[in-house]
Amino acid sequence: MSIPYEYYIVLSGLLMVLGLIGIMVRRNIITVLISTELMLNSVNIAFVAFDMKLHEVAGQVFVFFILTIAAAEAAVGLGLIMAIYRLKKDVDIEKITELKL
């Protein structure tokens, strides 16, 4: 007995909404980074759900590309967060308003 794909789509939508809420709240940069990762994972769940429904492999290929992009985004994002924290001693988005460090 398998789980219907509609449940995966609902889960994907809920994760997307949680990610959007996290970006709207945006107290610090780490929250925005985690919310972005959550949104990318919700897209991955949707791709796999539609792939399960359509019996194709294209969705799984896109998932691998998205996972690669998410890993690169996390590495670069955390590096930038560390550099900003070393200079400003804060990761609050409201306090960091200039691009020049």
N, C-alpha and C positions, 0 to 999 in steps of 0.2 A: 504494500500500500504506500503510495507516494503522496507527498504534500502537493496540493494544487498550486499552480504557478501564480494564481491570484494572491495568495498569501505572501509570496515573495515580493510581488509588486507593492502590496500594502506596506510591508516591512521597508522596502526601498523608499517609498514615499515618506514614511515616518522618519527614517534616518535623514532624508533630504531636508525635511522641515526642521528637525533638530539642528542640523548643520547651519541652516539659514538663521535660526534663532541665535545660535552661537556667534555667527558673524555680525548679526545686528547688535548684540549686546557688546561685543568687542571691548572688553575691559583691558585686555593686554594682548600682546602679539601671539603668545602661546595659545590662547583661546581661539584666535582666528586660524592659526595653523592647524589645530586639532579639528576645528569645525570644517575646514577645507578637506582634510583627510576623511572625515565622516561623510561628506558629500560625495567624494570620489568613490568611497566604498559603497554608497547607496546606488550609484550608477553601475558599479560592478555587479551588484545583486540583481538589478534590473536587466542587465545584459544576459546574465546567466539564466534568469527566469524566462526571458523571451527565447533564448537559445534552447531551453528545455522544451518550450511549447512548439517551436518551429523545427526542431530536430536538425539544427545546423551547427557548424563549428565557428562561424564568424564572430559570434558574441564572445566566445572564450578567447579568441585571438585578441579582440579589443580589450578584454580584461587584462591580459598580459601586458599590453602596451600601457594601459592606465596604471597598473601596479608599478611599472618601471618609472613612469612620470611621477607618481606619488612618492616613490622612494627618493628620486632626485630632488623633488620639491621639499621633502622633509629634511634632507641633508643640507641643501642650500639655505632653507629657511632657518634651521637651527643654527647654522653658522652665522647668518646675519643677526639673529637674535643675540647670540653670544657677543658679537662685535658691538652691537648697539648697547648691550648691558654694560660692557666694559667701559664704554665712553660716557654713557649717560647715567649709569647706575639705576636705571628704571626701564621697564618694558611696557609701560602704560601708553597706549596709542594716543590718547588725548594730550599727553605731555610731549610726545615726540612728533613735532609738526614739520620739521624741516628735513629736506633730503641731504643737505650737507651735514656731515658729522664733524 
